Amino acid sequence: MDIDVICKFRNKSNFIVKKFKNKKVISTKYNKKSFKYNFNDVWDNNMSFDNIYSYMNDNSTNYKDKNIILFGYSGSGKTYTMINILKQIINDYINKNITYKLTCFQIYKNTIFDVLNNNNELKYFKNDKLLVKNPTKIQFQSFDDLEKIINENRKNNKTDSNDISSRSCLIIKINSIVGNFNIIDMPGQEIGNVNNNNIVNNEAKNINLNMLALKQCILSYYQKNKYIPFRNSLLTLYLKKMFISVCKVYFICTINAEHNFYHQLDSMKYASCLVHPKKNLDNDIQKLLLEYSLYITDISLNNTEDNEIHREIRKNDLTNIHKIGKLLKSNSDTIIAFQKKYNNFMNKLKN
């Protein structure tokens, strides 16, 4: 799982953004305190959706499966961003005559509704993963038709932040021969009592619990814990495949610079926690694993034990970096360059 965490501003922001080689840092002062948040990229209000779609394609050329997860406070432009990214994907497929199948369902109060079939309730099973039974699959010839169905069937409610705030977790899955997209539009976050409305307040509590569950799973994944709490919510159980497969993930945190300043900081704090602490090192290790596996293929070693290790290495599981050492020792005369790279990465991992 290769993760990019991105902060997207809905309108002009007064935050200071510093660009470094491998990250971007947003900094500010609030109540005489300094705050800094790390991101893989920051998009301002001048970033067009054509450029956003190009960015995603350019940074995921080696991945067949792409996941896009959007979150933010109500009124931050989260769903607007999702709709426009979806528009780019669908129109691109239509223009290129790419055959695809799209499913769209939403999770609301632990019930799953088929958005493409008048919100009919879908049966689901919680085994080692979330199995949603028989969701409707459609290929749209016009994006406008899809957008109309989503707008008509999405669970919304009025809150202090937004007259039409998304209250469900919307999941759109697109499968095609050129790749797969998994788009997750989280419901809009809220804080505190909302219009003294018990229904909306309960929705807000459920939304925050889903956000917490997702954060716990991601941090457990980074820490390489044997146990990841997927079953804490339907969303995280659905996303289990994302954690155990080779895929690209874009977490997009949307910020409305006109919102309450604390809400902006709260979103950035949550999103910044999701940035992989060793992202660039992991990417370099993956390149080493791929380079070495290609080398092994070229020389066609027949040793049974070695071949078993090679098969595991090709899965791009970073834990297998240690197994390369054994193979390198027996081939050190011909692959000295790999030995140097291996030692370099092991020193970095120790630090």
DRENNU-63780 format. One record per residue (C-alpha): y, x, z; residue in three letters. Coordinates in Angstrom, 2 decimals, m for minus. Example, Ala and Ser with C-alpha at 12.3 -4.5 7.8 and 13.67 -1.06 7.14 Angstrom:
BEGIN
+---------+---------+---------+-----+
|       Y |       X |       Z |  aa |
+---------+---------+---------+-----+
|   m4.50 |   12.30 |    7.80 | ALA |
|   m1.06 |   13.67 |    7.14 | SER |
+---------+---------+---------+-----+
# end
This chain:
BEGIN
+---------+---------+---------+-----+
|       Y |       X |       Z |  aa |
+---------+---------+---------+-----+
|    0.00 |    0.00 |    0.00 | MET |
|    3.20 |    1.61 |   m1.23 | ASP |
|    6.20 |   m0.08 |    0.42 | ILE |
|    9.88 |   m0.10 |   m0.57 | ASP |
|   12.19 |   m1.76 |    1.95 | VAL |
|   15.45 |   m2.86 |    0.35 | ILE |
|   18.66 |   m4.29 |    1.78 | CYS |
|   20.45 |   m6.67 |   m0.60 | LYS |
|   23.98 |   m7.89 |    0.13 | PHE |
|   24.99 |  m11.32 |   m1.09 | ARG |
|   28.68 |  m10.37 |   m1.23 | ASN |
|   30.95 |   m7.39 |   m0.59 | LYS |
|   30.04 |   m5.56 |    2.59 | SER |
|   32.13 |   m3.37 |    4.90 | ASN |
|   29.15 |   m1.28 |    5.98 | PHE |
|   29.05 |    2.43 |    5.20 | ILE |
|   26.12 |    3.33 |    2.93 | VAL |
|   25.13 |    6.99 |    2.69 | LYS |
|   22.77 |    8.12 |   m0.04 | LYS |
|   20.20 |   10.84 |    0.64 | PHE |
|   17.44 |   12.19 |   m1.57 | LYS |
|   14.70 |    9.94 |   m0.28 | ASN |
|   16.54 |    7.18 |    1.60 | LYS |
|   19.77 |    5.28 |    2.10 | LYS |
|   21.37 |    4.84 |    5.49 | VAL |
|   23.58 |    1.91 |    6.48 | ILE |
|   25.86 |    2.68 |    9.42 | SER |
|   28.48 |    0.76 |   11.38 | THR |
|   30.01 |    0.28 |   14.84 | LYS |
|   29.77 |   m2.91 |   16.87 | TYR |
|   31.01 |   m3.44 |   20.46 | ASN |
|   31.80 |    0.29 |   20.70 | LYS |
|   28.22 |    1.19 |   19.77 | LYS |
|   27.04 |    3.00 |   16.65 | SER |
|   24.18 |    1.65 |   14.55 | PHE |
|   22.20 |    3.27 |   11.74 | LYS |
|   19.49 |    1.66 |    9.65 | TYR |
|   17.26 |    3.39 |    7.10 | ASN |
|   16.23 |    1.79 |    3.81 | PHE |
|   14.48 |    2.93 |    0.66 | ASN |
|   17.31 |    1.39 |   m1.35 | ASP |
|   20.44 |   m0.74 |   m0.94 | VAL |
|   21.62 |   m3.27 |   m3.52 | TRP |
|   25.21 |   m4.49 |   m3.45 | ASP |
|   26.56 |   m7.72 |   m4.91 | ASN |
|   27.14 |   m5.99 |   m8.27 | ASN |
|   23.41 |   m5.36 |   m8.81 | MET |
|   22.35 |   m7.66 |  m11.63 | SER |
|   18.92 |   m9.31 |  m11.68 | PHE |
|   18.21 |   m7.56 |  m14.99 | ASP |
|   18.66 |   m4.27 |  m13.14 | ASN |
|   16.61 |   m5.49 |  m10.18 | ILE |
|   13.71 |   m6.42 |  m12.45 | TYR |
|   13.96 |   m3.06 |  m14.24 | SER |
|   13.98 |   m1.28 |  m10.87 | TYR |
|   10.81 |   m3.07 |   m9.81 | MET |
|    9.02 |   m2.30 |  m13.07 | ASN |
|   10.11 |    1.36 |  m13.08 | ASP |
|    8.90 |    1.90 |   m9.50 | ASN |
|    5.53 |    0.20 |   m9.87 | SER |
|    4.19 |    1.40 |  m13.23 | THR |
|    0.97 |    2.68 |  m11.61 | ASN |
|    0.20 |   m0.55 |   m9.77 | TYR |
|   m1.45 |   m3.65 |  m11.17 | LYS |
|   m0.73 |   m5.72 |   m8.05 | ASP |
|    2.89 |   m6.17 |   m6.97 | LYS |
|    4.05 |   m8.02 |   m3.87 | ASN |
|    7.62 |   m9.20 |   m3.34 | ILE |
|    8.53 |  m10.46 |    0.13 | ILE |
|   12.01 |  m11.80 |    0.88 | LEU |
|   13.45 |  m12.56 |    4.31 | PHE |
|   16.85 |  m13.13 |    5.89 | GLY |
|   18.99 |  m15.64 |    7.71 | TYR |
|   19.69 |  m19.08 |    6.30 | SER |
|   22.48 |  m18.80 |    3.75 | GLY |
|   21.96 |  m15.10 |    3.07 | SER |
|   20.93 |  m15.66 |   m0.56 | GLY |
|   17.21 |  m15.12 |    0.05 | LYS |
|   15.86 |  m18.04 |   m1.99 | THR |
|   18.53 |  m17.53 |   m4.65 | TYR |
|   17.29 |  m13.95 |   m5.03 | THR |
|   13.66 |  m15.10 |   m5.18 | MET |
|   14.40 |  m17.71 |   m7.87 | ILE |
|   16.23 |  m15.20 |  m10.07 | ASN |
|   13.51 |  m12.54 |   m9.75 | ILE |
|   10.92 |  m15.21 |  m10.60 | LEU |
|   13.06 |  m16.22 |  m13.58 | LYS |
|   13.03 |  m12.63 |  m14.85 | GLN |
|    9.23 |  m12.44 |  m14.60 | ILE |
|    8.48 |  m15.80 |  m16.24 | ILE |
|   11.00 |  m15.35 |  m19.08 | ASN |
|    9.68 |  m11.84 |  m19.71 | ASP |
|    6.13 |  m13.22 |  m20.01 | TYR |
|    7.28 |  m16.06 |  m22.27 | ILE |
|    9.26 |  m13.72 |  m24.55 | ASN |
|    6.30 |  m11.34 |  m24.85 | LYS |
|    3.72 |  m14.14 |  m25.29 | ASN |
|    1.82 |  m12.96 |  m22.23 | ILE |
|   m0.79 |  m15.42 |  m20.99 | THR |
|   m0.62 |  m16.04 |  m17.24 | TYR |
|   m1.62 |  m18.51 |  m14.55 | LYS |
|    0.72 |  m19.45 |  m11.71 | LEU |
|   m0.05 |  m21.08 |   m8.37 | THR |
|    2.62 |  m22.18 |   m5.91 | CYS |
|    2.00 |  m23.49 |   m2.41 | PHE |
|    3.91 |  m23.53 |    0.86 | GLN |
|    2.92 |  m23.08 |    4.49 | ILE |
|    4.73 |  m25.50 |    6.79 | TYR |
|    3.74 |  m26.08 |   10.43 | LYS |
|    0.29 |  m24.57 |    9.84 | ASN |
|   m0.37 |  m26.91 |    6.94 | THR |
|   m0.60 |  m25.80 |    3.31 | ILE |
|    0.91 |  m27.94 |    0.55 | PHE |
|    0.38 |  m27.64 |   m3.20 | ASP |
|    3.93 |  m27.44 |   m4.60 | VAL |
|    2.71 |  m27.88 |   m8.19 | LEU |
|    0.84 |  m31.09 |   m7.33 | ASN |
|    3.38 |  m33.28 |   m5.48 | ASN |
|    2.87 |  m31.39 |   m2.22 | ASN |
|   m0.70 |  m32.61 |   m1.80 | ASN |
|   m2.25 |  m31.04 |    1.27 | GLU |
|   m4.65 |  m28.21 |    0.46 | LEU |
|   m7.78 |  m27.41 |    2.42 | LYS |
|   m8.07 |  m23.85 |    3.65 | TYR |
|  m10.58 |  m21.71 |    5.50 | PHE |
|   m9.92 |  m18.88 |    7.95 | LYS |
|  m12.75 |  m16.40 |    7.58 | ASN |
|  m12.10 |  m12.67 |    7.26 | ASP |
|   m9.20 |  m13.79 |    5.02 | LYS |
|   m7.34 |  m16.99 |    4.21 | LEU |
|   m9.09 |  m19.01 |    1.50 | LEU |
|   m6.96 |  m21.77 |   m0.04 | VAL |
|   m9.18 |  m24.26 |   m1.88 | LYS |
|   m8.32 |  m25.32 |   m5.44 | ASN |
|   m4.56 |  m24.83 |   m5.72 | PRO |
|   m3.09 |  m26.07 |   m9.01 | THR |
|   m2.79 |  m23.38 |  m11.72 | LYS |
|   m0.26 |  m23.78 |  m14.54 | ILE |
|    1.30 |  m21.71 |  m17.31 | GLN |
|    4.89 |  m22.83 |  m17.79 | PHE |
|    6.56 |  m22.68 |  m21.20 | GLN |
|    9.98 |  m23.04 |  m19.62 | SER |
|   11.24 |  m21.52 |  m16.37 | PHE |
|   13.51 |  m24.55 |  m15.85 | ASP |
|   10.42 |  m26.74 |  m15.47 | ASP |
|    9.04 |  m24.51 |  m12.73 | LEU |
|   12.39 |  m24.25 |  m10.92 | GLU |
|   12.77 |  m28.05 |  m10.92 | LYS |
|    9.35 |  m28.52 |   m9.30 | ILE |
|   10.10 |  m25.92 |   m6.62 | ILE |
|   13.48 |  m27.44 |   m5.81 | ASN |
|   12.01 |  m30.94 |   m5.57 | GLU |
|    9.04 |  m30.01 |   m3.36 | ASN |
|   10.24 |  m27.16 |   m1.11 | ARG |
|   10.48 |  m28.13 |    2.55 | LYS |
|   14.19 |  m27.94 |    3.46 | ASN |
|   16.41 |  m28.99 |    6.33 | ASN |
|   20.06 |  m28.85 |    7.35 | LYS |
|   21.01 |  m26.13 |    9.84 | THR |
|   24.22 |  m24.63 |   11.23 | ASP |
|   23.99 |  m21.85 |    8.63 | SER |
|   23.01 |  m23.82 |    5.55 | ASN |
|   23.06 |  m27.45 |    4.39 | ASP |
|   19.82 |  m26.86 |    2.47 | ILE |
|   17.81 |  m24.24 |    4.37 | SER |
|   14.23 |  m23.43 |    3.36 | SER |
|   11.92 |  m24.26 |    6.28 | ARG |
|    8.55 |  m23.30 |    4.76 | SER |
|    6.96 |  m20.07 |    3.63 | CYS |
|    6.74 |  m20.35 |   m0.16 | LEU |
|    3.95 |  m18.39 |   m1.87 | ILE |
|    3.91 |  m17.91 |   m5.66 | ILE |
|    1.01 |  m16.06 |   m7.25 | LYS |
|    1.10 |  m15.01 |  m10.91 | ILE |
|   m2.01 |  m13.55 |  m12.56 | ASN |
|   m1.97 |  m12.01 |  m16.03 | SER |
|   m3.71 |   m9.34 |  m18.06 | ILE |
|   m0.74 |   m6.97 |  m17.60 | VAL |
|   m0.61 |   m7.32 |  m13.82 | GLY |
|   m0.31 |   m9.65 |  m10.85 | ASN |
|    2.69 |  m10.75 |   m8.80 | PHE |
|    2.54 |  m12.16 |   m5.29 | ASN |
|    5.96 |  m13.54 |   m4.30 | ILE |
|    6.59 |  m14.60 |   m0.70 | ILE |
|    9.85 |  m16.39 |    0.14 | ASP |
|   10.07 |  m16.53 |    3.93 | MET |
|   11.90 |  m19.48 |    5.52 | PRO |
|   15.49 |  m18.87 |    6.57 | GLY |
|   15.87 |  m17.41 |   10.05 | GLN |
|   17.94 |  m19.06 |   12.76 | GLU |
|   19.00 |  m18.09 |   16.29 | ILE |
|   19.49 |  m20.34 |   19.28 | GLY |
|   19.84 |  m24.12 |   19.30 | ASN |
|   20.48 |  m25.61 |   15.86 | VAL |
|   22.56 |  m28.79 |   15.96 | ASN |
|   20.61 |  m29.83 |   19.09 | ASN |
|   17.91 |  m30.91 |   16.66 | ASN |
|   14.44 |  m30.53 |   18.19 | ASN |
|   12.70 |  m30.61 |   14.80 | ILE |
|   14.85 |  m27.82 |   13.38 | VAL |
|   14.63 |  m25.84 |   16.63 | ASN |
|   10.82 |  m26.00 |   16.57 | ASN |
|   10.89 |  m24.90 |   12.93 | GLU |
|   13.08 |  m21.94 |   13.91 | ALA |
|   10.66 |  m20.90 |   16.66 | LYS |
|    7.73 |  m21.04 |   14.23 | ASN |
|    9.68 |  m19.00 |   11.66 | ILE |
|   10.45 |  m16.29 |   14.22 | ASN |
|    6.79 |  m16.17 |   15.29 | LEU |
|    5.78 |  m15.60 |   11.65 | ASN |
|    8.33 |  m12.80 |   11.35 | MET |
|    6.98 |  m11.19 |   14.52 | LEU |
|    3.38 |  m11.48 |   13.30 | ALA |
|    4.24 |   m9.82 |    9.99 | LEU |
|    6.10 |   m7.00 |   11.74 | LYS |
|    3.16 |   m6.36 |   14.10 | GLN |
|    0.74 |   m6.09 |   11.17 | CYS |
|    2.94 |   m3.64 |    9.27 | ILE |
|    3.54 |   m1.40 |   12.28 | LEU |
|   m0.19 |   m1.45 |   13.12 | SER |
|   m0.90 |   m0.42 |    9.52 | TYR |
|    1.56 |    2.50 |    9.75 | TYR |
|    0.00 |    3.62 |   13.03 | GLN |
|   m3.45 |    3.50 |   11.37 | LYS |
|   m4.78 |    1.21 |   14.11 | ASN |
|   m8.37 |    0.05 |   13.68 | LYS |
|   m7.30 |   m3.48 |   14.62 | TYR |
|   m4.52 |   m5.22 |   12.71 | ILE |
|   m3.66 |   m8.72 |   14.03 | PRO |
|   m3.93 |  m10.59 |   10.71 | PHE |
|   m5.10 |  m13.80 |   12.40 | ARG |
|   m1.85 |  m14.24 |   14.34 | ASN |
|   m0.50 |  m16.45 |   11.53 | SER |
|   m1.62 |  m18.04 |    8.28 | LEU |
|    0.88 |  m15.87 |    6.40 | LEU |
|   m0.46 |  m12.55 |    7.70 | THR |
|   m4.04 |  m13.66 |    7.15 | LEU |
|   m3.12 |  m14.53 |    3.57 | TYR |
|   m1.47 |  m11.11 |    3.14 | LEU |
|   m4.53 |   m9.22 |    4.43 | LYS |
|   m5.51 |   m8.14 |    0.91 | LYS |
|   m2.12 |   m6.49 |    0.52 | MET |
|   m2.84 |   m4.19 |    3.47 | PHE |
|   m6.28 |   m3.08 |    2.26 | ILE |
|   m5.62 |   m2.58 |   m1.46 | SER |
|   m3.74 |   m0.18 |   m3.70 | VAL |
|   m0.57 |   m2.12 |   m4.49 | CYS |
|    3.22 |   m2.02 |   m4.59 | LYS |
|    5.24 |   m3.95 |   m2.02 | VAL |
|    8.95 |   m4.77 |   m2.11 | TYR |
|   10.40 |   m6.06 |    1.16 | PHE |
|   13.85 |   m7.42 |    0.35 | ILE |
|   16.15 |   m8.13 |    3.28 | CYS |
|   19.07 |  m10.32 |    2.19 | THR |
|   22.39 |  m10.08 |    4.03 | ILE |
|   25.41 |  m12.38 |    3.80 | ASN |
|   28.38 |  m10.16 |    4.69 | ALA |
|   30.34 |  m13.27 |    5.69 | GLU |
|   27.79 |  m14.29 |    8.33 | HIS |
|   27.98 |  m13.60 |   12.05 | ASN |
|   27.98 |   m9.81 |   12.42 | PHE |
|   25.17 |   m9.86 |   14.98 | TYR |
|   22.96 |  m11.76 |   12.53 | HIS |
|   23.55 |   m9.08 |    9.91 | GLN |
|   22.60 |   m6.33 |   12.37 | LEU |
|   19.55 |   m8.30 |   13.51 | ASP |
|   18.23 |   m8.58 |    9.93 | SER |
|   18.82 |   m4.89 |    9.21 | MET |
|   17.16 |   m3.86 |   12.48 | LYS |
|   14.05 |   m5.86 |   11.63 | TYR |
|   13.92 |   m4.60 |    8.03 | ALA |
|   14.57 |   m0.97 |    8.96 | SER |
|   11.52 |   m1.02 |   11.25 | CYS |
|    9.38 |   m1.74 |    8.19 | LEU |
|   10.34 |    1.51 |    6.41 | VAL |
|    7.33 |    3.81 |    6.27 | HIS |
|    8.11 |    6.89 |    8.43 | PRO |
|    6.14 |    9.19 |    6.08 | LYS |
|    6.51 |    7.33 |    2.81 | LYS |
|    7.37 |   10.32 |    0.61 | ASN |
|    4.71 |   12.51 |    2.19 | LEU |
|    2.10 |    9.81 |    1.61 | ASP |
|    3.16 |    9.50 |   m2.03 | ASN |
|    2.80 |   13.26 |   m2.50 | ASP |
|   m0.65 |   13.15 |   m0.90 | ILE |
|   m1.68 |   10.33 |   m3.22 | GLN |
|   m0.61 |   12.45 |   m6.19 | LYS |
|   m2.68 |   15.35 |   m4.83 | LEU |
|   m5.71 |   13.06 |   m4.41 | LEU |
|   m5.33 |   11.79 |   m7.96 | LEU |
|   m4.80 |   15.28 |   m9.38 | GLU |
|   m7.85 |   16.60 |   m7.56 | TYR |
|  m10.06 |   13.67 |   m8.57 | SER |
|   m9.10 |   14.25 |  m12.21 | LEU |
|  m10.02 |   17.90 |  m11.81 | TYR |
|  m13.40 |   16.97 |  m10.36 | ILE |
|  m14.00 |   14.63 |  m13.30 | THR |
|  m13.21 |   17.41 |  m15.75 | ASP |
|  m15.68 |   19.91 |  m14.31 | ILE |
|  m18.33 |   17.15 |  m13.80 | SER |
|  m19.87 |   18.36 |  m10.55 | LEU |
|  m23.33 |   16.95 |   m9.92 | ASN |
|  m23.67 |   17.60 |   m6.23 | ASN |
|  m24.61 |   14.25 |   m4.61 | THR |
|  m22.68 |   14.77 |   m1.38 | GLU |
|  m19.58 |   15.96 |   m3.24 | ASP |
|  m19.70 |   13.00 |   m5.60 | ASN |
|  m19.73 |   10.58 |   m2.68 | GLU |
|  m16.56 |   12.18 |   m1.35 | ILE |
|  m14.99 |   12.04 |   m4.82 | HIS |
|  m15.61 |    8.30 |   m5.05 | ARG |
|  m13.86 |    7.77 |   m1.72 | GLU |
|  m10.94 |    9.99 |   m2.73 | ILE |
|  m10.38 |    7.93 |   m5.89 | ARG |
|   m9.65 |    4.90 |   m3.68 | LYS |
|   m6.40 |    6.63 |   m2.64 | ASN |
|   m7.25 |    6.22 |    1.05 | ASP |
|   m4.99 |    8.78 |    2.72 | LEU |
|   m7.45 |    9.34 |    5.55 | THR |
|   m9.65 |   11.14 |    3.01 | ASN |
|   m7.15 |   13.98 |    2.70 | ILE |
|   m9.22 |   15.82 |    5.31 | HIS |
|  m12.37 |   15.65 |    3.16 | LYS |
|  m10.74 |   17.66 |    0.41 | ILE |
|  m10.93 |   20.76 |    2.59 | GLY |
|  m14.71 |   20.89 |    2.45 | LYS |
|  m14.72 |   20.68 |   m1.33 | LEU |
|  m11.96 |   23.23 |   m1.72 | LEU |
|  m13.86 |   25.88 |    0.24 | LYS |
|  m16.72 |   25.86 |   m2.25 | SER |
|  m14.39 |   26.04 |   m5.24 | ASN |
|  m11.60 |   28.24 |   m3.89 | SER |
|  m11.89 |   30.86 |   m6.63 | ASP |
|  m10.99 |   28.36 |   m9.35 | THR |
|   m8.64 |   25.97 |   m7.55 | ILE |
|   m6.42 |   28.15 |   m5.39 | ILE |
|   m3.44 |   25.94 |   m6.25 | ALA |
|   m5.16 |   22.93 |   m4.70 | PHE |
|   m5.92 |   24.93 |   m1.55 | GLN |
|   m2.25 |   25.82 |   m1.14 | LYS |
|   m1.17 |   22.19 |   m1.62 | LYS |
|   m3.81 |   21.01 |    0.80 | TYR |
|   m2.71 |   23.45 |    3.51 | ASN |
|    0.91 |   22.49 |    2.95 | ASN |
|    0.20 |   18.79 |    3.44 | PHE |
|   m1.96 |   19.40 |    6.49 | MET |
|    0.86 |   21.36 |    8.13 | ASN |
|    3.25 |   18.48 |    7.43 | LYS |
|    0.83 |   15.96 |    8.89 | LEU |
|    0.51 |   18.02 |   12.07 | LYS |
|    4.29 |   18.04 |   12.44 | ASN |
+---------+---------+---------+-----+
# end
